[in-house]
Amino acid sequence: MELGVERLPPLNAIKAFEVAARAGSFTLAASELGVSSAAVSQQIRNLESWFGKQL
């Protein structure tokens, strides 16, 4: 890793989390994002794994 460069969480996972939180459901988030609810769920799991915490 380069000096001064911090590792950032995956942008797609952050977007899926933001939309799911705003929409209140993975199904509505999936519809808005044009993906399956399973894909939204996977992105949330990726973000949880990155942070090491349940969101």
N, C-alpha and C positions, 0 to 999 in steps of 0.2 A: 504494500500500500504506500502511496506517495505521502510525503510529509504534508500535513495540513488538510488532507482530503479524508473526510469521514465517510464511512459506508452509509448509504441511505436505504430506506425500505423501498421495496418495489412499487413503482408508481401505479401500475395496474391494480395492485392490491389495495393501495390507499384509495384510489378512485372507487373501487367496488365497495369498500367499507363506508366511504362518505355517502354514496348513493343509497346503500342498504340502510344506513342510520337515518338518513333523511326520509326515505320511503317507508321505513318501518317494517320491511319484509324483504327477504331474498327474492321472492317471486316478482314483486314490483320492481326491485332493483334490476333483476335480470331483463325484464321487459324494457326498461329504460336504456339499459346498456346494450341490448340486442344480443344477449347471450343466454345460456340456460341457467336455471337457479343453481344447478350443481357447479357450474363454472364460478358463480359468485361465491358459493360456499367454499370452494377450493381456494379462491383468492383470499378470503377471510382467514382460512387455515394457514395459508402462506404468511400472512401478516402476523398472525398469532405466533407462529413459529419464529419469525424474525425478531419479534419483541420478547418472546419467551413467556408470554402471558396470555390468558384468555381475554378476548375483547368482548 
